[in-house]
Every structure is written in C-alpha cells, then in structure tokens.
Amino acid sequence: YQGAMCEQKIDPCASGPCHNNASCSPQGAGLGFSCTCPAGFTGPTCAQLVDFCALNPCAHGICRSVGTSYRCLCVP
C-alpha cells in the first residue's frame, strides 16, 4: 500500500513486468506477480524464447529454430 494514509493498493502489474504480450496476475498480499507466457516464450517475465531444439525433437534430422517454433531438416 502507499499514500499518506496507506489507502492506495499498489498494483505489481501496473509497470508491465511481463514481456512478449504475456498476461500479468498479482500474487499474494505483497508486490508479487506471475506471468502467463504465450506460446514460444518462457521465464519469470516471458522474456526468453523457448529452445525447442534442446529437447532433440527431430528423430532423424537436424533441428532449426524458426521464430517461436522449430523445423526438422530430415536426413536423406
């Protein structure tokens, strides 16, 4: 809370802490918040791209990151 009489509740989402069009939700009684990330983004504030290729999704090919997704380049 803030204000001369502590009458104004502080909104932890007012500063826009979540990135990449993620939605922000206040958490708990303090200044906590959580971000719900859109597809392809991760991290506490959704600022990091998901590395799909780190999971080795391509059975017989090479993985290439493409924007917020991936593509498999198949071996002959």
C-alpha positions, 0 to 999 in steps of 0.5 A: 500500500502507499499514500499518506494514509496507506489507502492506495493498493499498489498494483505489481502489474501496473509497470508491465513486468511481463514481456512478449504480450504475456498476461500479468496476475498479482500474487499474494498480499505483497508486490508479487506477480506471475506471468502467463507466457504465450506460446514460444516464450518462457521465464519469470517475465516471458522474456526468453524464447523457448529452445525447442531444439534442446529437447532433440525433437527431430528423430532423424534430422537436424533441428532449426529454430524458426521464430517461436517454433522449430523445423526438422531438416530430415536426413536423406 
